């Protein structure tokens, strides 16, 4: 047995086999490229990476203009996705995936950054407006619906009112925020696992902080 066979065997043992059809799409928002990796606007990508790490999965197959992973999450088959369209065109990728799996917007969970909350906080909503977030605005435009659940990750407000918003969301998290950020990403991942099991109320009670 080659080392590759051994690695494939170990991977198969770690990941539960895929069963049934894809029931949910869990989409984290962000911008592709190493220059954006640790920026506030990429909190959604970070959350998807946290989910994947928790279940020993990978999100690297290029499909639906996104990096994707076909996984079992909480016993439910889901597509994890990180659009590569850049934030302002996230809806393009989301619409492709929803249409392919013939899923309604209610079966889409979007994870993204929120400047109205401090780093470390999470907030779950069943639906809502775009709140000025361009990624959500694009998804509402392309799906013609705002009835998709979402998980917001606090990234902190601008240091002062005159600070350019684009510069702020594209700035990296501070080192002293690492622990709080890790906590909110962990909560977002746990919340998503409950939500795909149709336990959104439980997720809201536990993780709306």
Buried (B, 14 or more C-beta within 10 A) or exposed (E): EEEEEEEEEEEEEEBBEEEEEBBBBBBBBBBBEEEBBBBBBBBBBBBBBBBBEBBEBBBEEEBBBBBBBBBBBBEBBBBBBBBBBBBEBBBBBBBBBBEEBEBEBEBBBBBBBBBEBBBBBBBBBEEBEBBEBBBBBBBBBBBEBBEBBBBBBBBBBBEEEEEEEEEBBBBEBEEEBEEBBEBBBBBBBBBBBBBBBEBBEEBBEBBBE
